[in-house]
Amino acid sequence: MITELLKLGLTDEEAKVYLAVLEINGGPVSTIARKAGINRVGCYHTLEKLKRKRLLSQYDKNGVKCFAPEEPEKLEELALERVHIAKSLLPQLKSLTGSLGFKPKIRFYEGQEGVERVFSESLSAKKEILGYTNLKTVTEFFPAFFRDYTHTRLKKGIKTRYLSPNTAESVHVIDPFLPPRYDPNLIEILLVNKEQFPFENEVLIFGNTVGIVSLKKEELLGLLIESASFARTMRAVFDLAWLGATAFVAK
């Protein structure tokens, strides 16, 4: 029970003393101290703290100061009070976070789980996902996850536009990762010159977030940057690149 009491805001010594008072139904400081296994002076100070927290009450018996426990339900009342105080503070705390202007939220992840985390976050996209990728590399990197990711994305109806290096394998490399039935309008891929645009990282732009992952096994990392202005800029750069790639293909 001590562990749970610690989570409710009591210190280790407060929890021991509180349980001791409950077990003996109160009494003088010396008796409570023996039951709790702590020295008398320390126990007295702890009892005073518990009294201020309204978990104990004080009474005199034959001129001796004693302490008695309040009903255990008092713990629930105090916890609810703390929740109410926290809720009332939220508007003020949020106003403070914005007082110095918006700060982009940046999250960094390591390992393959971190890379997968970035891809999974993009499934929250309300509109299309824009991506610089290397289809050959990404499908070899984590085939099982990429298959599940692609199926889920198409099931959610999220459109994706990819720019990827043009290799002999890239033309149909994504085919095995597609579900048997899907809306082909949900995927657009433009292949660009592999020598000029090798793309060793994956960049995903969705909503107000830009995700960046390394596709090299020796430097597995993922980065998520939440910033509306940064995402708008990256989206504009992608559209410019897409326009250029489209014009090249048209020739």
C-alpha positions in Angstrom: 0.0 0.0 0.0 2.9 2.3 0.6 3.7 2.5 -3.1 0.1 3.5 -3.9 0.2 6.2 -1.1 3.4 7.6 -2.6 1.5 8.0 -5.9 -1.1 10.0 -4.0 1.5 12.6 -2.8 2.6 11.2 0.5 6.3 10.8 1.4 7.6 7.4 2.4 7.6 8.4 6.1 4.2 9.9 5.9 2.8 6.7 4.3 4.3 4.6 7.1 3.0 6.8 9.9 -0.4 7.1 8.3 -0.8 3.3 8.0 0.5 2.9 11.6 -2.2 5.4 12.9 -4.9 3.5 11.0 -3.8 0.1 12.3 -3.8 1.1 16.0 -6.7 3.5 15.5 -4.7 6.4 16.8 -2.8 7.1 20.0 0.1 9.0 21.5 3.2 9.9 19.5 5.4 7.3 21.2 3.0 4.4 20.4 2.6 5.5 16.8 6.4 5.9 16.4 7.0 2.3 17.6 4.4 1.0 15.2 5.8 2.9 12.3 9.4 2.0 13.1 10.7 5.6 13.2 12.1 7.8 16.0 9.7 9.8 18.1 10.8 13.3 17.1 10.6 12.5 13.4 7.2 10.8 13.9 5.9 13.9 15.7 6.8 16.2 12.7 5.3 13.7 10.3 2.1 13.6 12.3 1.8 17.3 12.2 2.2 17.3 8.4 -0.5 14.6 8.1 -2.7 16.8 10.3 -2.2 19.7 8.0 -3.2 17.5 5.1 -6.4 16.7 7.0 -5.7 13.0 7.2 -5.4 13.0 11.0 -7.0 14.9 13.8 -5.5 15.7 17.2 -6.9 15.2 20.7 -5.6 15.2 24.3 -5.9 12.2 26.6 -4.9 12.7 30.2 -2.8 15.6 29.2 -1.0 13.6 26.5 -1.2 14.7 22.8 -2.7 12.0 20.6 -3.5 11.6 17.0 -6.5 9.8 15.4 -7.1 8.9 11.7 -9.7 10.6 9.6 -11.9 8.3 7.4 -9.8 6.8 4.6 -12.3 8.4 2.1 -10.5 11.6 2.9 -7.7 10.5 0.6 -10.1 10.4 -2.3 -11.4 13.9 -1.4 -7.9 15.3 -1.3 -7.0 13.6 -4.7 -10.2 15.1 -6.3 -9.3 18.5 -4.9 -5.8 18.2 -6.6 -7.5 17.3 -9.9 -9.8 20.3 -9.6 -6.9 22.6 -8.9 -4.9 21.2 -11.8 -7.9 21.7 -14.2 -8.4 25.3 -13.0 -4.7 26.1 -13.6 -4.7 24.7 -17.2 -5.9 27.9 -18.9 -3.3 30.0 -17.1 -0.5 27.5 -17.7 -1.4 27.3 -21.4 -1.4 31.1 -21.7 2.1 31.1 -20.3 3.4 28.6 -22.9 2.2 30.9 -25.6 3.4 34.1 -24.1 6.8 33.9 -25.7 5.6 32.9 -29.1 5.2 29.5 -30.6 8.0 27.0 -30.3 8.1 24.0 -32.7 7.8 20.7 -31.0 10.7 18.4 -31.9 10.7 14.6 -31.1 13.7 12.4 -31.7 13.7 8.6 -31.8 16.4 6.0 -32.2 16.4 2.5 -33.6 14.0 0.7 -36.0 11.1 1.3 -33.6 11.9 5.0 -33.8 11.8 4.9 -37.6 8.5 3.0 -37.5 7.1 5.5 -35.1 7.6 8.3 -37.6 5.7 6.4 -40.3 2.9 5.4 -37.9 2.5 9.1 -36.9 1.8 10.0 -40.5 -1.3 7.8 -40.4 -3.0 10.6 -38.5 -2.9 12.8 -41.6 -6.3 14.4 -42.4 -5.2 15.2 -45.9 -2.5 13.9 -48.2 1.0 12.8 -47.3 3.9 14.1 -49.3 7.1 12.1 -49.3 10.6 12.1 -50.6 11.6 8.4 -50.5 13.6 5.7 -52.0 11.1 2.9 -52.7 13.7 0.3 -53.3 15.4 1.0 -50.0 12.3 1.4 -47.9 10.7 -1.8 -49.1 13.9 -3.7 -48.3 14.4 -2.0 -45.0 11.3 -3.3 -43.1 9.1 -5.1 -45.6 6.5 -6.5 -43.1 6.0 -3.1 -41.4 5.9 -1.2 -44.7 3.2 -3.6 -46.0 1.1 -3.1 -42.9 1.7 0.7 -43.1 0.7 0.8 -46.8 -2.5 -1.3 -46.3 -3.6 0.8 -43.3 -2.9 4.1 -45.1 -4.9 3.0 -48.1 -7.7 1.7 -45.9 -7.9 5.1 -44.2 -8.2 6.7 -47.6 -5.1 8.9 -47.2 -3.6 10.0 -50.5 0.2 9.9 -50.9 2.5 11.6 -53.4 6.0 10.2 -53.6 9.2 11.4 -55.3 11.6 8.5 -55.6 14.9 7.8 -57.4 14.3 5.9 -60.7 16.0 2.4 -60.6 15.3 -0.7 -62.5 13.5 -2.2 -59.5 11.6 1.0 -58.4 9.0 0.9 -61.2 7.1 -2.0 -59.7 8.9 -2.5 -56.4 5.8 -1.3 -54.4 3.4 -3.6 -56.1 3.8 -6.6 -53.6 3.0 -4.2 -50.7 -0.4 -3.0 -52.0 -3.7 -4.7 -51.0 -5.6 -6.6 -53.7 -8.2 -3.8 -54.0 -7.5 -0.2 -53.5 -8.2 3.2 -55.0 -5.3 3.8 -57.4 -5.9 7.6 -57.1 -4.6 7.4 -53.6 -1.0 6.8 -54.7 1.0 9.0 -57.1 4.7 8.3 -57.7 7.1 10.3 -59.8 10.5 8.8 -60.4 13.5 11.2 -60.6 17.1 10.8 -61.8 18.8 8.5 -59.3 22.2 10.1 -59.9 21.0 13.6 -59.1 18.5 12.7 -56.4 19.6 9.5 -54.6 17.4 10.2 -51.5 19.0 8.2 -48.6 16.5 9.5 -46.1 12.7 9.5 -46.1 10.9 12.8 -45.6 7.1 12.8 -44.8 5.1 15.9 -44.8 1.6 15.7 -43.3 -0.6 18.2 -41.5 1.6 20.5 -39.4 4.3 17.9 -39.1 7.4 16.9 -41.0 8.9 13.5 -40.3 12.5 12.6 -41.2 13.9 9.1 -41.0 17.2 7.5 -41.9 17.0 4.4 -44.1 20.5 3.3 -43.2 20.9 0.4 -40.7 24.0 2.0 -39.2 22.2 5.2 -38.3 18.7 4.3 -37.4 16.9 7.5 -36.3 13.6 9.3 -36.7 12.7 12.9 -36.2 9.3 14.6 -36.0 9.0 18.4 -36.2 5.6 19.9 -35.4 5.5 23.4 -36.8 2.8 24.8 -39.1 5.1 27.3 -40.8 7.9 24.7 -41.3 5.4 22.2 -42.7 3.9 24.8 -45.1 7.5 25.7 -46.3 8.4 22.0 -46.8 5.1 21.4 -48.6 5.8 24.4 -51.0 9.3 23.0 -51.7 7.8 19.6 -52.4 5.2 21.0 -54.8 8.0 22.9 -56.6 10.0 19.6 -56.9 6.8 17.8 -58.0 6.1 20.4 -60.6 9.7 20.1 -61.9 9.5 16.3 -62.0 6.2 16.4 -63.8 7.6 18.8 -66.4 10.6 16.4 -66.9 8.3 13.4 -67.3 6.1 15.3 -69.8 9.1 15.8 -72.0 
